[in-house]
Amino acid sequence: MRNLWTIGMAAILAIPLALTAPAASAASAAVPPDISLANVKAHLTQLQSIATANGGNRAHGRPGYLASANYVKGLLDGAGFTTTLQSFTYNGATGYNVIADWPGGDPNDILMVGAHLDSVTAGPGINDNGSGSAAILETALEVSRQALAPTKHLRFAWWGAEELGLRGSQYYVTNLPAAERAKVKGYLNFDMVGSPNAGYFVYDGDNSDGVGSGPGPAGSAQLEATLQAYFTSIGVATRGTDFDGRSDYGPFISVGIPAGGTFTGAEGIKSSAQATLWGGTAGQAFDPCYHRACDTTTNINDTALNRNADAIAYAVWTTATATPPVTVWQDTFETATGWTANPGGTDTATLGRWERGDPEATTSSGAKQLGTTVSGSNDLVTGRLAGASAGDHDIDGGTTTIQSPAVTLPTGGTLKLNFSWYLAHGSNASSADYLRVKVVGSTTTQVFQQLGAATNRNGAWAVADVDISSYAGQSVRILIEAADASGASLVEAGVDDVKITR
């Protein structure tokens, strides 16, 4: 793992009701296995032996790296995978990616699972990143043992030269033809999953933390929710970590491929609150041997490694074997479909009312109204114009609402409402300001809420995914509300790509 990880630890203010639900119901996915910790550690022992026999490391361009790649490839060849040793050149040295495809599954719907295999030159890199490499290797071998027949096509990857700037994964993504790249529907990344002073971090695909780089591409929220669901099932709390571009998910999200993964911490210091949450030692690094010679097989937390290996298997089995959802209804707002502003005639906002349109960007201590949509040119926005100053067309004076046309929901199955959203405000906002989404049928249920606060919050698209199965068989409408109810505060909101699936 490269240096300078930024861990998103902001409080989660949004409360979508089903963000911790798995991406597929248990009835539609095969039962995930318990990955053998002993087997994962046996792979780590082999990687340690390779490093010891080759100058103490497994770095790019060094013999220890190629020996590591050949070790992984040999096991996968014997397990029935179709493997490729993809070569590339960086800094005058040859590097390698190991790419392994499991037979079967939809070739137009690929789930990739990856980890970087290289170490730094200073040491053998057993936690960074033998841990992720060994965990996904044993998961792949378990796929073979169980003769898994996924609905998605499964592809595993071990990346070279990550420590030098994501060189292997960048080479792979850049050189993948556009038609093939479009078939990759998700990428799961595992970089450092056995840190000795471990934390339990999951990449913040939906941007519910509201910090850093914003959400991952559409679909990242579901990958996050699947991993969270596993940890919830074993009673382990997780926290978000930002997509800061410091590991191999970076090239994937840069081309719009959804991503997710777990992380147990690097050189960052564990806080007292984190030590209370997870155990371990406050005031010390999650991995005191990060990028050092002491990153050996003794530098592993067995409990964290075991939990993360099982989380990997859970995510692979749940995601790869689930029946793809069917879209019941969707609106990207590129054409008018019958949304009604102020449907109840009760709106009090004097400016910045909801409308469908091509939004103009505004800034005030950062982005407030986003001039970019999630897809196409239009979205639902609170006053689409910019004006001479950021406050000219923001919400003023109270609430503004907009409601969808009627949608007839089918009976049976799990129904999900998915949408992209943002709420932006200045530091003069308060919890009286909000963005809310309700489902209106035989009853009305608030399914999402993001409250304001007396801090500056910049606009950034996030994704919500909520369960509305209780409305099956009904005709419903989606009601979106926003409010500037705390005086002269600057408040903007947007919604895009609303979809209901079963």
Phi, psi and omega in degrees: 000136179286169188283169170067044173297141175245118184261119181283111184237018180295151178296143181272113181266329180289147180227057171299134194290341187233024182292343177263009176278147178296160184289344179217150179288155181299331182290338185256004183227149178292157182285122181292148181274166170269112182285133183290117175299320180300320179293319178298316180292331176296323175295321178296322177298319178295318179295323175297316180297321178298314179298315181300323181279354186226051174080011174089005180212174178227045187278161177309133177079356180260154182299332179296329179289312181298323177296323177295315180298318180293326176298311180297312183298319181299317179294320181290321176303316181290343182263002175096009175280153170266112189247151177225135172260097185273120182263151175209166181240133174213136182054036177076007181239151179274130175244170184218139165253138173260118180246128185229120179255132175270133183300146174093184184080167183289114182294346178263006181220086189257131169255121177256145178230124187221160176203148178275141187260344185278156172250174167282169181287342185286340184194182187283345176064052184280316171282319182248090003226046172301328184297310178295319180297316181291323182293317180284333175296312180293327175296317178297318179294327177289326172305316180293314182301322182270000182049049184301137178243079185286156173284326174272158172277131183261131176224125177256151181215139173241117191267144174262157172054033173296320184295346179257014177116038176060036190293318182292312180293323178296320178298317181299308184295317181297322184266002175280122180306148185305321181294323178285323179299322181294340180280343180278108186263352179190148179225126177253127185242135182228104186231104183074091182236016178222032184302137187296329178249059200294146162248171179236093184251141176236134181301134189278077185294332183261359182060031178294339175287333178069029180229163170073228194272003181086184184286164170283174177303157181309129186110339179294325179298323180291322177296319177299313183297324179296314179293319177300322182298322179296310183296324175300321182294336179254009175075028179249122178286145176240162173228159182282151168230139191283150170285079184267006175080015186264007175216184195287357170291338186309306179298332180287311181292335180293339177251016172088014179272127179301146182218160176198184179153180179234166187200134181253005174106148181239242184277353178299153184266131178288128180279169177296320179296321179291323177294323176294321182289316191242354189083187183089195189244118176291149178083001176240158180295151173300323176228095181296343180258018180305122179059033180234167180296337182278006175280074183248189179294346175278353185260043184227135172267108185300322181296313179296318180297317180296315180296318182289323176298318178292326177295322177299311180299319178301314181295318181295310182295314184294315184283317188283337183254358182287146173289126182302139180292153177257131179284121178275319183198146176206158177214121177260357176069019176283337172229159179284126183240008174104024172290143184243120175281145180049055187296331181266358181067025185243004182297142180245349181297134180267339177219164174068034180286157180301139173205158172268130180180182178268106190285149174255136185288142171229152178225143172200102189057039182117175183294132177244297171263127182278129177273359178247137178264173177286322177212148178065206185252340188243154170210184168269128187216149179273091181074092192287342183281157179268310183079184182285333178222162187300334184269004185291327184230020175282174180293131176225139167092359178142222190259153172222139185227156174211142188229141181287166167293169180293139178236123178272119183268142177286165174269154176080154177080175178266123179257130180239137171257123183236137178202156173263148187205160164208152170228124180237145179201163176274179182287353177268012176279178177206180180290354174284343176270146185196166164236128181227149174232132180233152172252126184248113177222230175294335170227170177244127182235128172281119184253352181206143175209132169236117181269151172283177179201165182279047176220156178289129177231116180277154179289133175204129182296133174232170183235135174243146182220109188235149181275123177237029183300335181294346179262008181307135179085357182258163168265122186232165171230148177263122182250125181245130182235145171220152183214141165245092187242017183242034180094211187275054179269155179268114184226130176227152179210157177210152177220141179212161173049064178276132185216143171241128180234160174230000000 
